[in-house]
Structure formats: C-alpha cells, structure tokens
Amino acid sequence: MTLSFIHSFQSEWLKKKRSLASLLVIIGGFFTPTIIVVARLIHYDSLPAIYANPAFWNKHWRTSWESVAIFLLPIGVIMATSLITQLEYKNNAWKQVHTTPLSLTTIFFSKLAVIVVMMLQFFVLFNVGIYLSAIIPYLLIPGVQYPTDPIPYLSFITQNGLFFIDCLPIIALQYLLSLKYKNFLVPMGAGFLLWIMALGALVWKYGYTIPYTYVIYNYLADEPVSKAAKPEMDIHLLAIAYFIAITIVSYILYITKKEKG
C-alpha cells in the first residue's frame, strides 16, 4: 500500500506540473510580496521611518497577510483544488486511471495529498516572498537601516500552521465537488459563492459554521478594531473536524460512485 501510494503520488505530481494550478501556486506565493516591493520603491521617502519601527517585522507580516488571508488564499485554494481534480475530466483520462493496478483508496488519497502538498508549497514560497519584500527595499534604497527587531520565527511558524489548518476545509469541500461534477465551472462557482457567503457571514454570530470563514477570522483576530463577530468556538479545531468529516464523505461518495469518469 505504501509503495503504491508513493508511486501514485509521484504520478499525480507529474500531472500537476503541466497544469495551471502549478503556475497559480508560484504566482500566488509572490504576488503580494511583489506588490509590496513596488509600492515601497515608489514611496521610498517613507522607508527610513518604516524600517526604524521597533515592531517592523510584525507590521510587515500583517501587511503581507492582509490581502492573502481575505482574498488570495481562499480563492487560490478553490481554483487550485478544482484544477488539479479536474485534470482527468479535462483529458478524458479517468478510465485510464481506473485501469491501473491501484486501489480506489490509493487514487483518492494520492490526489488529495498532492493538493495538500501544493498548499504547503504556496506557504513556503509566500514566506520567502515576505522576507524578500522586506530585504529588497533595504538593499536598493540608500539610508534605509536593517530592521533592529529580531524576526519572531516561532510566532510566524505558529501563525503559518494555523492559516494552513484553516484552509483545509476548503480543500476538502472543493475536492469533493470537483470529483462529483465533470463541469469545471460547478466546483469553481460553488467555491466562489461560499467565499462570498463567508465574507457576508463574518458579522454573524454563527459565522463560524461556514468553514470558508476560518482563514479570514484568523487574520482579523489580531485586529484592534474589527466588525467581524468573535467566533464562540475554536475555529482551528472546527477546521480539522470539518476537513476530516468532509474527506470521509468525499471518499465514500467516490468509491461508491457507479460512473467514475
């Protein structure tokens, strides 16, 4: 089982390289950091004061995550998951996949694993981008000092882990929808609709019941003033619970589906 899973994962990873999803991860990881670099180079007069701030790294982190947590990460997960899962429908290759000596369980979880690893790849690239977007203006603009405060590595790693956990339910539900529907627009449209609902539900007392809100709630939790309601439950535990539950439902639907592509 382990060896067949590794081989299946490698095969799915090679397929991913020829898809738009692979490019989305790279572009998404460096998009916001690039915007920050351009904006700071344009407004270079303000950089000495920004870099002299004793809380530079935390402010830079918050600035970098704002658009990502609210917009780019949820939308990126929706698009990447749908694109990866729909590869077989696009190439009319599901019948070929199911003729391979691989169990349905191996096929299901190897595809899911590729999506999860892709999200990890995005987080790595984005964090590299965050660091570069801080260093590049410092290197290019004379008179800008290197930030005096140490980088809070432990805090940043913890926050990365929580953001990653919070996007797992989106992966699971988009995976379920993409396996069920052949038309690429159905899971994409459903994902966008749920994300819009999540934005509207932030002020609702029970907004935490919509799993697409978790990434946004996580970011807004540290905001001194926010109109979003404070979740009454631990959203990170809810995210894990939703991910497990949706994945189980998705797996059952997949292995019991009469026509698999």
CYANA upper distance limits for C-alpha pairs under 8 A (distance plus 0.5 A):
  1 MET  CA      5 PHE  CA      6.50
  1 MET  CA    106 THR  CA      8.13
  2 THR  CA      6 ILE  CA      6.79
  3 LEU  CA      7 HIS  CA      6.81
  4 SER  CA      8 SER  CA      6.53
  4 SER  CA    102 LEU  CA      7.47
  4 SER  CA    106 THR  CA      7.86
  5 PHE  CA      9 PHE  CA      6.48
  5 PHE  CA    106 THR  CA      6.08
  5 PHE  CA    107 ILE  CA      8.30
  5 PHE  CA    110 SER  CA      6.82
  6 ILE  CA     10 GLN  CA      6.66
  6 ILE  CA    110 SER  CA      8.40
  7 HIS  CA     11 SER  CA      6.72
  8 SER  CA     12 GLU  CA      6.69
  8 SER  CA    102 LEU  CA      8.39
  8 SER  CA    106 THR  CA      7.69
  8 SER  CA    107 ILE  CA      7.30
  8 SER  CA    110 SER  CA      6.58
  9 PHE  CA     13 TRP  CA      6.52
  9 PHE  CA    110 SER  CA      5.39
  9 PHE  CA    111 LYS  CA      7.38
  9 PHE  CA    113 ALA  CA      7.84
  9 PHE  CA    114 VAL  CA      7.18
 10 GLN  CA     14 LEU  CA      6.78
 11 SER  CA     15 LYS  CA      6.94
 12 GLU  CA     16 LYS  CA      6.72
 12 GLU  CA    110 SER  CA      7.69
 12 GLU  CA    111 LYS  CA      6.81
 12 GLU  CA    114 VAL  CA      7.35
 13 TRP  CA     17 LYS  CA      7.11
 13 TRP  CA    114 VAL  CA      6.76
 14 LEU  CA     18 ARG  CA      7.79
 15 LYS  CA     19 SER  CA      7.51
 15 LYS  CA     87 LEU  CA      8.48
 16 LYS  CA     21 ALA  CA      7.48
 16 LYS  CA     22 SER  CA      6.70
 16 LYS  CA     84 ILE  CA      7.00
 17 LYS  CA     22 SER  CA      6.21
 18 ARG  CA     22 SER  CA      7.93
 19 SER  CA     23 LEU  CA      7.93
 19 SER  CA     83 LEU  CA      7.93
 19 SER  CA     84 ILE  CA      7.80
 19 SER  CA     87 LEU  CA      8.28
 20 LEU  CA     24 LEU  CA      6.71
 20 LEU  CA     80 ALA  CA      8.44
 20 LEU  CA     83 LEU  CA      7.68
 21 ALA  CA     25 VAL  CA      6.92
 21 ALA  CA     79 MET  CA      7.88
 21 ALA  CA     80 ALA  CA      5.27
 21 ALA  CA     81 THR  CA      8.33
 21 ALA  CA     83 LEU  CA      6.46
 21 ALA  CA     84 ILE  CA      6.98
 22 SER  CA     26 ILE  CA      7.31
 22 SER  CA     80 ALA  CA      8.36
 22 SER  CA    118 MET  CA      8.38
 23 LEU  CA     27 ILE  CA      6.63
 24 LEU  CA     28 GLY  CA      6.14
 24 LEU  CA     76 GLY  CA      7.75
 24 LEU  CA     80 ALA  CA      7.53
 25 VAL  CA     29 GLY  CA      6.45
 25 VAL  CA     76 GLY  CA      8.20
 25 VAL  CA     80 ALA  CA      8.25
 25 VAL  CA    118 MET  CA      7.68
 25 VAL  CA    119 MET  CA      8.13
 25 VAL  CA    121 GLN  CA      7.87
 25 VAL  CA    122 PHE  CA      5.87
 26 ILE  CA     30 PHE  CA      7.03
 26 ILE  CA    122 PHE  CA      7.36
 26 ILE  CA    125 LEU  CA      7.59
 27 ILE  CA     31 PHE  CA      6.15
 28 GLY  CA     32 THR  CA      8.08
 28 GLY  CA     72 LEU  CA      7.59
 28 GLY  CA     76 GLY  CA      7.74
 28 GLY  CA    122 PHE  CA      7.76
 28 GLY  CA    126 PHE  CA      8.17
 29 GLY  CA     33 PRO  CA      8.49
 29 GLY  CA    122 PHE  CA      5.88
 29 GLY  CA    123 PHE  CA      7.52
 29 GLY  CA    124 VAL  CA      8.46
 29 GLY  CA    125 LEU  CA      5.58
 29 GLY  CA    126 PHE  CA      4.65
 29 GLY  CA    127 ASN  CA      8.41
 29 GLY  CA    129 GLY  CA      7.40
 30 PHE  CA     34 THR  CA      6.46
 30 PHE  CA    125 LEU  CA      7.33
 30 PHE  CA    126 PHE  CA      6.35
 30 PHE  CA    129 GLY  CA      5.94
 31 PHE  CA     35 ILE  CA      6.93
 32 THR  CA     36 ILE  CA      6.76
 32 THR  CA     64 SER  CA      6.99
 32 THR  CA     67 SER  CA      7.94
 32 THR  CA     68 VAL  CA      7.86
 33 PRO  CA     37 VAL  CA      6.75
 33 PRO  CA     64 SER  CA      7.13
 33 PRO  CA    126 PHE  CA      8.14
 33 PRO  CA    129 GLY  CA      5.80
 33 PRO  CA    130 ILE  CA      6.10
 33 PRO  CA    132 LEU  CA      8.06
 33 PRO  CA    133 SER  CA      5.76
 34 THR  CA     38 VAL  CA      6.75
 34 THR  CA    129 GLY  CA      8.13
 34 THR  CA    133 SER  CA      7.24
 35 ILE  CA     39 ALA  CA      6.58
 36 ILE  CA     40 ARG  CA      6.61
 36 ILE  CA     64 SER  CA      8.09
 36 ILE  CA    133 SER  CA      6.92
 37 VAL  CA     41 LEU  CA      6.62
 37 VAL  CA    133 SER  CA      5.75
 37 VAL  CA    134 ALA  CA      8.12
 37 VAL  CA    136 ILE  CA      7.65
 37 VAL  CA    137 PRO  CA      7.07
 38 VAL  CA     42 ILE  CA      6.69
 39 ALA  CA     43 HIS  CA      6.73
 40 ARG  CA     44 TYR  CA      6.02
 40 ARG  CA     46 SER  CA      8.50
 40 ARG  CA     47 LEU  CA      7.48
 40 ARG  CA    137 PRO  CA      7.36
 41 LEU  CA    137 PRO  CA      6.87
 41 LEU  CA    141 ILE  CA      8.28
 43 HIS  CA     47 LEU  CA      7.92
 44 TYR  CA    141 ILE  CA      7.63
 46 SER  CA     50 ILE  CA      6.95
 47 LEU  CA     51 TYR  CA      6.52
 47 LEU  CA    144 VAL  CA      6.98
 48 PRO  CA     52 ALA  CA      6.57
 48 PRO  CA    143 GLY  CA      7.33
 48 PRO  CA    144 VAL  CA      5.41
 48 PRO  CA    145 GLN  CA      7.29
 49 ALA  CA     53 ASN  CA      6.94
 50 ILE  CA     56 PHE  CA      7.41
 51 TYR  CA     56 PHE  CA      6.60
 51 TYR  CA    144 VAL  CA      7.30
 51 TYR  CA    145 GLN  CA      6.84
 51 TYR  CA    146 TYR  CA      7.19
 51 TYR  CA    147 PRO  CA      5.87
 52 ALA  CA     56 PHE  CA      7.77
 52 ALA  CA    145 GLN  CA      7.39
 52 ALA  CA    146 TYR  CA      8.43
 52 ALA  CA    147 PRO  CA      6.73
 52 ALA  CA    148 THR  CA      7.63
 53 ASN  CA    147 PRO  CA      8.04
 54 PRO  CA    147 PRO  CA      8.01
 54 PRO  CA    148 THR  CA      7.02
 54 PRO  CA    149 ASP  CA      6.14
 55 ALA  CA     59 LYS  CA      6.79
 55 ALA  CA    149 ASP  CA      7.05
 56 PHE  CA     60 HIS  CA      6.45
 56 PHE  CA    147 PRO  CA      6.98
 56 PHE  CA    149 ASP  CA      7.45
 57 TRP  CA     61 TRP  CA      6.46
 57 TRP  CA    147 PRO  CA      8.17
 57 TRP  CA    149 ASP  CA      7.74
 57 TRP  CA    150 PRO  CA      8.28
 57 TRP  CA    151 ILE  CA      6.66
 57 TRP  CA    152 PRO  CA      8.14
 58 ASN  CA     62 ARG  CA      6.71
 58 ASN  CA    152 PRO  CA      8.46
 59 LYS  CA     63 THR  CA      6.63
 60 HIS  CA     64 SER  CA      6.60
 60 HIS  CA    130 ILE  CA      8.43
 60 HIS  CA    134 ALA  CA      8.02
 61 TRP  CA     65 TRP  CA      6.69
 61 TRP  CA    130 ILE  CA      7.73
 62 ARG  CA     66 GLU  CA      6.59
 64 SER  CA     68 VAL  CA      7.77
 64 SER  CA    130 ILE  CA      7.12
 65 TRP  CA     69 ALA  CA      6.18
 65 TRP  CA    219 TYR  CA      8.21
 66 GLU  CA     70 ILE  CA      6.86
 66 GLU  CA    219 TYR  CA      7.83
 67 SER  CA     71 PHE  CA      6.04
 67 SER  CA     72 LEU  CA      6.83
 68 VAL  CA     72 LEU  CA      4.92
 68 VAL  CA     73 LEU  CA      5.70
 69 ALA  CA     73 LEU  CA      6.13
 69 ALA  CA     74 PRO  CA      7.71
 69 ALA  CA    215 VAL  CA      6.29
 69 ALA  CA    216 ILE  CA      6.09
 69 ALA  CA    219 TYR  CA      6.91
 70 ILE  CA     74 PRO  CA      7.69
 70 ILE  CA    215 VAL  CA      7.67
 70 ILE  CA    216 ILE  CA      5.70
 70 ILE  CA    219 TYR  CA      8.40
 71 PHE  CA     75 ILE  CA      6.61
 72 LEU  CA     76 GLY  CA      6.09
 73 LEU  CA     77 VAL  CA      6.51
 73 LEU  CA    167 CYS  CA      8.42
 74 PRO  CA     78 ILE  CA      6.76
 74 PRO  CA    167 CYS  CA      7.56
 74 PRO  CA    170 ILE  CA      7.93
 74 PRO  CA    195 TRP  CA      7.76
 74 PRO  CA    212 TYR  CA      7.86
 74 PRO  CA    215 VAL  CA      8.09
 75 ILE  CA     79 MET  CA      6.68
 75 ILE  CA    191 GLY  CA      8.48
 75 ILE  CA    192 PHE  CA      7.74
 75 ILE  CA    195 TRP  CA      8.29
 76 GLY  CA     80 ALA  CA      6.38
 77 VAL  CA     81 THR  CA      6.33
 77 VAL  CA    119 MET  CA      8.09
 77 VAL  CA    167 CYS  CA      8.04
 77 VAL  CA    170 ILE  CA      7.42
 77 VAL  CA    171 ILE  CA      6.87
 78 ILE  CA     82 SER  CA      6.67
 78 ILE  CA    170 ILE  CA      7.43
 78 ILE  CA    171 ILE  CA      7.57
 78 ILE  CA    174 GLN  CA      6.72
 78 ILE  CA    188 MET  CA      7.01
 78 ILE  CA    191 GLY  CA      6.37
 78 ILE  CA    192 PHE  CA      8.07
 79 MET  CA     83 LEU  CA      6.53
 79 MET  CA    188 MET  CA      7.01
 80 ALA  CA     84 ILE  CA      6.60
 80 ALA  CA    115 ILE  CA      8.16
 81 THR  CA     85 THR  CA      6.65
 81 THR  CA    115 ILE  CA      6.73
 81 THR  CA    171 ILE  CA      6.80
 81 THR  CA    174 GLN  CA      6.69
 81 THR  CA    175 TYR  CA      6.63
 81 THR  CA    178 SER  CA      8.36
 82 SER  CA     86 GLN  CA      6.43
 82 SER  CA    174 GLN  CA      6.79
 82 SER  CA    175 TYR  CA      7.20
 82 SER  CA    178 SER  CA      6.09
 82 SER  CA    184 PHE  CA      7.51
 82 SER  CA    187 PRO  CA      6.97
 82 SER  CA    188 MET  CA      7.04
 83 LEU  CA     87 LEU  CA      6.87
 83 LEU  CA    184 PHE  CA      8.17
 84 ILE  CA    111 LYS  CA      8.50
 84 ILE  CA    115 ILE  CA      7.79
 85 THR  CA    111 LYS  CA      7.78
 85 THR  CA    175 TYR  CA      7.15
 85 THR  CA    178 SER  CA      6.36
 85 THR  CA    179 LEU  CA      6.99
 86 GLN  CA     90 LYS  CA      6.60
 86 GLN  CA    178 SER  CA      6.77
 86 GLN  CA    179 LEU  CA      7.88
 86 GLN  CA    182 LYS  CA      7.75
 86 GLN  CA    184 PHE  CA      7.05
 87 LEU  CA     91 ASN  CA      6.74
 88 GLU  CA     92 ASN  CA      6.13
 88 GLU  CA     93 ALA  CA      5.27
 88 GLU  CA     94 TRP  CA      5.75
 88 GLU  CA    261 GLY  CA      8.41
 89 TYR  CA     93 ALA  CA      6.94
 89 TYR  CA     94 TRP  CA      7.14
 89 TYR  CA    182 LYS  CA      6.61
 89 TYR  CA    261 GLY  CA      7.20
 92 ASN  CA    261 GLY  CA      8.04
 93 ALA  CA     97 VAL  CA      6.81
 93 ALA  CA    261 GLY  CA      8.31
 94 TRP  CA     98 HIS  CA      6.71
 94 TRP  CA    260 LYS  CA      7.35
 94 TRP  CA    261 GLY  CA      5.59
 95 LYS  CA     99 THR  CA      6.81
 95 LYS  CA    260 LYS  CA      8.11
 95 LYS  CA    261 GLY  CA      6.97
 96 GLN  CA    100 THR  CA      7.27
 98 HIS  CA    102 LEU  CA      7.92
 98 HIS  CA    104 LEU  CA      8.18
102 LEU  CA    106 THR  CA      6.78
102 LEU  CA    107 ILE  CA      7.20
103 SER  CA    107 ILE  CA      6.91
104 LEU  CA    108 PHE  CA      6.51
104 LEU  CA    255 ILE  CA      6.90
105 THR  CA    109 PHE  CA      6.67
105 THR  CA    251 TYR  CA      8.32
105 THR  CA    255 ILE  CA      8.19
106 THR  CA    110 SER  CA      6.32
107 ILE  CA    111 LYS  CA      6.78
108 PHE  CA    112 LEU  CA      6.93
108 PHE  CA    251 TYR  CA      7.56
108 PHE  CA    254 TYR  CA      8.29
109 PHE  CA    113 ALA  CA      6.38
110 SER  CA    114 VAL  CA      6.78
111 LYS  CA    115 ILE  CA      7.10
112 LEU  CA    116 VAL  CA      6.85
112 LEU  CA    175 TYR  CA      7.96
113 ALA  CA    117 VAL  CA      6.58
114 VAL  CA    118 MET  CA      6.56
115 ILE  CA    119 MET  CA      6.90
115 ILE  CA    171 ILE  CA      8.16
116 VAL  CA    120 LEU  CA      6.95
116 VAL  CA    171 ILE  CA      8.21
117 VAL  CA    121 GLN  CA      6.65
118 MET  CA    122 PHE  CA      6.78
119 MET  CA    123 PHE  CA      6.89
119 MET  CA    164 PHE  CA      8.26
120 LEU  CA    124 VAL  CA      6.84
120 LEU  CA    164 PHE  CA      8.20
121 GLN  CA    125 LEU  CA      6.73
122 PHE  CA    126 PHE  CA      6.45
123 PHE  CA    127 ASN  CA      6.61
123 PHE  CA    160 ASN  CA      7.86
123 PHE  CA    164 PHE  CA      8.46
124 VAL  CA    128 VAL  CA      6.76
125 LEU  CA    129 GLY  CA      6.59
126 PHE  CA    130 ILE  CA      6.65
127 ASN  CA    131 TYR  CA      6.90
128 VAL  CA    132 LEU  CA      6.73
129 GLY  CA    133 SER  CA      6.43
130 ILE  CA    134 ALA  CA      7.03
131 TYR  CA    135 ILE  CA      6.81
132 LEU  CA    136 ILE  CA      6.28
133 SER  CA    137 PRO  CA      7.58
134 ALA  CA    138 TYR  CA      7.44
135 ILE  CA    139 LEU  CA      6.72
136 ILE  CA    140 LEU  CA      6.64
137 PRO  CA    141 ILE  CA      6.25
138 TYR  CA    142 PRO  CA      8.10
138 TYR  CA    144 VAL  CA      6.00
138 TYR  CA    145 GLN  CA      7.20
138 TYR  CA    146 TYR  CA      7.03
152 PRO  CA    156 PHE  CA      6.79
153 TYR  CA    157 ILE  CA      6.53
154 LEU  CA    158 THR  CA      6.63
155 SER  CA    159 GLN  CA      6.69
156 PHE  CA    160 ASN  CA      6.57
157 ILE  CA    161 GLY  CA      6.73
158 THR  CA    162 LEU  CA      6.85
159 GLN  CA    163 PHE  CA      6.65
160 ASN  CA    164 PHE  CA      6.60
161 GLY  CA    165 ILE  CA      6.70
162 LEU  CA    166 ASP  CA      6.61
162 LEU  CA    218 ASN  CA      8.32
162 LEU  CA    236 HIS  CA      7.27
163 PHE  CA    167 CYS  CA      6.97
163 PHE  CA    215 VAL  CA      6.35
163 PHE  CA    218 ASN  CA      7.59
164 PHE  CA    168 LEU  CA      7.19
165 ILE  CA    236 HIS  CA      6.96
165 ILE  CA    239 ALA  CA      6.97
165 ILE  CA    240 ILE  CA      7.25
166 ASP  CA    211 PRO  CA      8.48
166 ASP  CA    214 TYR  CA      5.82
166 ASP  CA    215 VAL  CA      5.75
166 ASP  CA    218 ASN  CA      8.44
166 ASP  CA    235 ILE  CA      8.00
166 ASP  CA    236 HIS  CA      6.48
166 ASP  CA    239 ALA  CA      5.94
166 ASP  CA    240 ILE  CA      8.28
167 CYS  CA    171 ILE  CA      7.09
167 CYS  CA    212 TYR  CA      8.05
167 CYS  CA    214 TYR  CA      7.78
167 CYS  CA    215 VAL  CA      6.77
167 CYS  CA    239 ALA  CA      8.09
168 LEU  CA    172 ALA  CA      6.77
168 LEU  CA    239 ALA  CA      7.13
168 LEU  CA    240 ILE  CA      7.68
168 LEU  CA    243 PHE  CA      6.29
169 PRO  CA    173 LEU  CA      6.64
169 PRO  CA    211 PRO  CA      6.65
169 PRO  CA    212 TYR  CA      7.86
169 PRO  CA    239 ALA  CA      6.29
169 PRO  CA    240 ILE  CA      7.79
169 PRO  CA    242 TYR  CA      6.13
169 PRO  CA    243 PHE  CA      4.97
169 PRO  CA    246 ILE  CA      7.96
170 ILE  CA    174 GLN  CA      6.47
170 ILE  CA    211 PRO  CA      7.52
170 ILE  CA    212 TYR  CA      6.68
170 ILE  CA    243 PHE  CA      8.48
171 ILE  CA    175 TYR  CA      6.44
171 ILE  CA    243 PHE  CA      8.43
172 ALA  CA    176 LEU  CA      6.74
172 ALA  CA    243 PHE  CA      6.21
172 ALA  CA    246 ILE  CA      6.42
172 ALA  CA    247 THR  CA      6.15
172 ALA  CA    250 SER  CA      8.38
173 LEU  CA    177 LEU  CA      6.75
173 LEU  CA    243 PHE  CA      8.45
173 LEU  CA    246 ILE  CA      6.77
173 LEU  CA    247 THR  CA      8.18
174 GLN  CA    178 SER  CA      6.46
174 GLN  CA    187 PRO  CA      6.71
174 GLN  CA    188 MET  CA      8.45
174 GLN  CA    191 GLY  CA      7.28
175 TYR  CA    179 LEU  CA      6.63
175 TYR  CA    250 SER  CA      8.19
176 LEU  CA    180 LYS  CA      6.77
176 LEU  CA    246 ILE  CA      8.11
176 LEU  CA    247 THR  CA      7.98
176 LEU  CA    250 SER  CA      5.49
177 LEU  CA    181 TYR  CA      6.62
177 LEU  CA    186 VAL  CA      8.18
177 LEU  CA    187 PRO  CA      5.74
178 SER  CA    182 LYS  CA      7.63
178 SER  CA    184 PHE  CA      7.71
178 SER  CA    186 VAL  CA      8.33
178 SER  CA    187 PRO  CA      5.99
179 LEU  CA    254 TYR  CA      7.73
180 LYS  CA    254 TYR  CA      8.17
181 TYR  CA    186 VAL  CA      7.25
181 TYR  CA    187 PRO  CA      7.76
182 LYS  CA    261 GLY  CA      8.23
183 ASN  CA    187 PRO  CA      8.36
184 PHE  CA    188 MET  CA      7.06
185 LEU  CA    189 GLY  CA      6.14
186 VAL  CA    190 ALA  CA      6.54
187 PRO  CA    191 GLY  CA      6.44
188 MET  CA    192 PHE  CA      6.74
189 GLY  CA    193 LEU  CA      6.62
190 ALA  CA    194 LEU  CA      6.64
191 GLY  CA    195 TRP  CA      6.67
192 PHE  CA    196 ILE  CA      6.71
193 LEU  CA    197 MET  CA      6.66
194 LEU  CA    198 ALA  CA      6.55
194 LEU  CA    212 TYR  CA      7.27
195 TRP  CA    199 LEU  CA      6.89
195 TRP  CA    212 TYR  CA      6.36
195 TRP  CA    213 THR  CA      8.04
196 ILE  CA    200 GLY  CA      6.94
197 MET  CA    201 ALA  CA      6.51
198 ALA  CA    202 LEU  CA      6.83
198 ALA  CA    207 GLY  CA      7.75
198 ALA  CA    210 ILE  CA      6.89
198 ALA  CA    211 PRO  CA      8.42
198 ALA  CA    212 TYR  CA      6.21
198 ALA  CA    213 THR  CA      5.52
199 LEU  CA    213 THR  CA      7.52
200 GLY  CA    204 TRP  CA      8.43
201 ALA  CA    206 TYR  CA      8.29
201 ALA  CA    207 GLY  CA      5.33
201 ALA  CA    210 ILE  CA      8.39
201 ALA  CA    213 THR  CA      8.25
202 LEU  CA    207 GLY  CA      5.98
202 LEU  CA    208 TYR  CA      8.41
202 LEU  CA    213 THR  CA      7.47
202 LEU  CA    217 TYR  CA      8.03
202 LEU  CA    227 LYS  CA      8.49
202 LEU  CA    228 ALA  CA      5.42
202 LEU  CA    229 ALA  CA      6.53
203 VAL  CA    207 GLY  CA      7.51
203 VAL  CA    227 LYS  CA      6.82
203 VAL  CA    228 ALA  CA      4.98
203 VAL  CA    229 ALA  CA      5.29
204 TRP  CA    228 ALA  CA      8.15
204 TRP  CA    229 ALA  CA      6.65
205 LYS  CA    229 ALA  CA      6.39
205 LYS  CA    230 LYS  CA      8.04
205 LYS  CA    231 PRO  CA      7.68
206 TYR  CA    231 PRO  CA      7.79
206 TYR  CA    232 GLU  CA      8.47
207 GLY  CA    213 THR  CA      7.64
207 GLY  CA    229 ALA  CA      8.16
207 GLY  CA    231 PRO  CA      7.83
208 TYR  CA    213 THR  CA      6.94
208 TYR  CA    214 TYR  CA      7.50
208 TYR  CA    231 PRO  CA      6.37
208 TYR  CA    232 GLU  CA      8.40
208 TYR  CA    233 MET  CA      8.20
208 TYR  CA    235 ILE  CA      7.36
210 ILE  CA    214 TYR  CA      8.49
211 PRO  CA    238 LEU  CA      8.43
211 PRO  CA    239 ALA  CA      7.12
211 PRO  CA    242 TYR  CA      7.86
213 THR  CA    217 TYR  CA      6.49
214 TYR  CA    218 ASN  CA      6.50
214 TYR  CA    235 ILE  CA      6.63
214 TYR  CA    236 HIS  CA      8.04
214 TYR  CA    239 ALA  CA      7.79
215 VAL  CA    219 TYR  CA      7.00
216 ILE  CA    220 LEU  CA      6.69
217 TYR  CA    221 ALA  CA      6.46
217 TYR  CA    228 ALA  CA      8.15
217 TYR  CA    230 LYS  CA      8.45
217 TYR  CA    231 PRO  CA      8.39
218 ASN  CA    222 ASP  CA      8.36
219 TYR  CA    223 GLU  CA      8.11
220 LEU  CA    226 SER  CA      7.36
220 LEU  CA    228 ALA  CA      8.02
221 ALA  CA    230 LYS  CA      8.20
231 PRO  CA    235 ILE  CA      7.66
233 MET  CA    238 LEU  CA      8.18
234 ASP  CA    238 LEU  CA      6.83
235 ILE  CA    239 ALA  CA      6.43
236 HIS  CA    240 ILE  CA      6.92
237 LEU  CA    241 ALA  CA      6.69
238 LEU  CA    242 TYR  CA      6.47
239 ALA  CA    243 PHE  CA      6.56
240 ILE  CA    244 ILE  CA      6.71
241 ALA  CA    245 ALA  CA      6.57
242 TYR  CA    246 ILE  CA      6.36
243 PHE  CA    247 THR  CA      6.43
244 ILE  CA    248 ILE  CA      6.69
245 ALA  CA    249 VAL  CA      6.84
246 ILE  CA    250 SER  CA      6.47
247 THR  CA    251 TYR  CA      6.50
248 ILE  CA    252 ILE  CA      6.74
249 VAL  CA    253 LEU  CA      6.68
250 SER  CA    254 TYR  CA      6.57
251 TYR  CA    255 ILE  CA      6.73
252 ILE  CA    256 THR  CA      6.54
253 LEU  CA    257 LYS  CA      6.31
254 TYR  CA    260 LYS  CA      8.12
